[in-house]
Amino acid sequence: MNQTLAMVTTYDGQQPRIETVKKRRARKGEACRQIPVPDWDMALVLSLLPLLEAQIPLCANLVPVPITNATLDWISGKWFYIASAFRNEEYNKSTHEIQATFFYFTPNKTEDTIFLREYQTRQNQCIYNTSYLNVQRENGTISRYVGGQEHFAHLLILRDRKTFMLAFEVNDEKNWGVSVYADKPETTEEQLGEFYEALDCLRIPRSDVMYTNQKKDKCEPLERQHEKEKKQEEGERQHEKEKKQEEGES
């Protein structure tokens, strides 16, 4: 039985509290059952049926393309959740609670997975979450197991390579929606242009858009702590490597 560990950390400005839970990775063709973790702002916890171009011929920028190694290299690194809009009221309510979010993507091109480290601020509290996403290259989707089910989102590459979108339920008029991300917390109207075009095509009022505010972020102290710990670990590994080399030469 394959199992992975998921860490969920809450940070209130004083001391981080870490809970570790076991998550079971599903075998091929088998549902995956795991302990729920906090909602991901990207809404990958939401179901997504395959995007059907024939149903939305006018939404050219919502047509997915296959994910390649170049795509995975491009999305690697730090991103900020900027905004989203959904027709589903439940989805809108969930995103409305998010004050700020940034995250790190670390793709594994051999296993077609992405390691996610997410820092999300809700109710003035930082929630840190790690998990693995699956990549479906030909479909242009990424997915995540939540509550025993696999949920999908289409990864949409935009003209501005410093931004990207995720499309949800685009073939379901009652539930469809999109979210947009950027490599910086602040974006220009030009950068959000394709996001607004998608909203217009899906007939979602721009007044329904939920924006984040990075000024309300409470996770920066925890991120700095993690970066410090990472550098210390790298330094220790380098020291051990040099020590072994010296012992071998002697």
N, C-alpha and C positions, 0 to 999 in steps of 0.2 A: 504494500500500500504506500503510494507516494504522498508525502505530506510536505507542505511548506509553512513557514511561520509568517504571520502577519503582525506587525507592531502598530499599535494605535496609541499615540501620545497626546495627552492634553496638556496645555501650558497656560497658566493663569498669570504669568508675569513674575512668578516667584520660583517655584520648583516644577519641573516637568514630571508628569506621572505616566508611566509606561505600562501598558498591558500587552501581553503576548498571547496570541491565540493560535491554535493549529488550524490550518486550512488544508483540505484534502484536494489534490489535483485529480481531475477526472481522467479516467482512461478513455480511450477513443470510443465514442458511441455511448458513453455512460454519463448520466447527470452528475453534477458535482455538488456536494452538500458542504456548506461551510457556515461558520459563525459570522453573522453580518457585521460589517464595519461601517463607520460613518459614511454618509452619502458622499459621493464624489461630485464635485461641482460640475464636472464635465457632463454629468448626467449619463455616464456610461452604465449607470444602474438602471437606466430606462430601456425598455424593449425597443428594438429596431428591426422591422421587417425589411427585406431587400428593397432597395430603391429601384423603382420601375420607371425608366426614362419615357416609356410610351404614355404613362399617365401624366407626366409633367413635361411635355415637350418644350415649353417656354423657359424652363428653369435650367438654362445651359450650365450655369456655375454650380448646380447641384448634382451633376452627373459624375459619378465616381470614376476614378481611373485606377488601374492596378498599382499596388504598392511595390516598389523596387528597393534594392539596396541603397540606391541614391536617395530615395524618399526617407528611409530609416536614418541615414546619415544626416539628412536635413532636419528632421524633427528631434534629433538628439540634443539634449541640453535643457536649459531653463526656459520656462514659458509662464505667462500670466493669463489667467482667465479674465476676459474683459467684459463680455456681455452675452446674454442669451434671451431668446423669446420662444415661448411654446403656446400652442393652442390649448393644451391640456392644463387645466387649472391646478391640478395636483403638482405637476411639474413646476409651474410658475411659483407656487407657494414654496416649494423646496428651494428654488434658486433665489427667491426673495430673502431667505434667511442668511445667504452668503454675503459677507461683507467684503472679503478679499481672499484671493487664492493665487498661489504660485506653485509650480511643480517642476520636477525634473523627469525627463524621459531618458532611459538608458536602454537602447534596443540591443537585442541579441539576434543577429542576422542568421545565425546557424539554426537556432531553435524557433525562430519567428515569434519571439516574445518581446515585450517591453517592460522593463522594471520601472515602476512608478513610485516616486517619492513626492508626496503632496503635503503642502502646508496650507491649511484652510482656516480662516477666521470666521467664527459664528458667535453671535452674542458676546462679542468682545473677548472671546477665548480661542486660543490656537489649538487646532486639532491636527495632529500629524499622522499620516497614514501611508503605509507601503503596501504594494500589491503587484501582481504580474498581469499584464494584458496579453491576449493572444492576437496574432496578426494573420488575417486572411488576405494574402497578397492579391490573388486574382479578383476578388470581390471588392478590393479597396476598403476593407473594413478592419476595425480593431474591436475586440470584445473582452468581456469580463464576466466571471461567474459571480452571481449574487443570489442568495436564497435558493440555491440548487438549480438555477437556470442561467444560461449564457445570454448576455445582452450585447447588442451590436450598435456601432455607430460608424458612419461613413466618414473617412478622412478626406477632406477636400483641400486641395492645394490651390492657393490664391495667386493672383498676379503679383502681389507684394509678398515676396518670400519671407518677410518678417512676421507674417500672420498665417493662420490657417483656421478652418472651420470644421466642426463636426455636425453632421446632419442626422436627425432622428425622426423616425416614423414618417418619412416624406411621402409615402404612399397611403397614409392614413390622415385624411384632412382634419379629423377631429383632434388628432394628437401630435401632428408634425411640429417640428421646431428646429432651430439651429443655434449654435453657440460659436463664439469667435475668440481666438487667443492670439497673443502677440509676444514678441521677445522682450518687450518693455511694458511697464504698467500703464503708460500713457500712450494713447493712439491719436492719430489725426483723422479728420473726416474722410480724407482720401483713402486711408488704410481701412476704414470701416465701410467703404463704398460697396464692395461685393457682399458684405453682410446685409446691408440695407437692400441691395438688389434682390437678395434671396428672400428677405422678408416680404418685399413687394410682390414677388412672384408667388409666394405661398399665401398671400393675402393676410399677413399678420401685421396689424397696426404697429407702427414704430413706437407708439405710446405704450405698447406692452413690453418693450425691452427692459430687462433688468440689468443695470450696470453695477459693476463692483467699484470699490473705492480703496485703492491701495494705501491711502492715508490712514485707514482704519485697521491696517494689518497689525496683528499681535504676534506674528510668528518669526519676525526677524531675529529676536534674541535666541530662539531655539535653533534657527538656521545657522547662526554664527557659532553656537555651541557645537553643532554637528560638524561644521567645517573645521573647527579647531580639533575635534576628536579625530576627524579623518586625516588631517595633517600629522597628528601625533602617531597614528597607526602607520601611515606611510613612512614616517621617519624611523619608527621602530623596525619595520620590515627592511628598510634600506640598511640600517645598522646591522641587522642580523645577516644580511647578504654579504656586506663588506667583511664582517667577522669571519664568516665561513670561507671567504676567499683568502683571507690572511692565514687562516689555519691550514688551508690546502697548500698554499705556497711554502709554508714552513714545514 
